[in-house]
Amino acid sequence: MLMLSCKSSILRVLIVDDHELTRLALKFAFSREENIQIVGVAENGKEAIEIVKRFPPNVVVLDLQMPVMDGWMASNHIKTIVPNTKIIAYSSLEETKYHEKKVTASLDAFCKKDAPTNELISLIKKLGENSINNSVT
């Protein structure tokens, strides 16, 4: 008997960044991955929260420094709405500043904006699988 594994789940990803070119580049890069579905693209934390309410993501790629509502505040709201969602702080800030503020924010990982795209995609897949596994149990 042949048994096939259905391990490849579709990961729902939300992109949040105030720079249009960054949003478009991430959307393009992620859309090329067959197991990633973009559920929304937002330019600030307030827009992100509205998208999360309508289309709960498994993973949020979240800029920390944005107008209207920054990523620090948005992360707390997002975790309240969808606790199993994994949030990647995607920032040009130094990682030490991220660790200093992590206590007050609901962030699961940090990725510098100058990291290779394939590293960010690997992180999304790793955290996304954890999110899916946690919501199933």
Order of alpha helices (4+ residues) and beta strands (2+ residues): beta-alpha-beta-alpha-beta-alpha-beta-alpha-beta-alpha
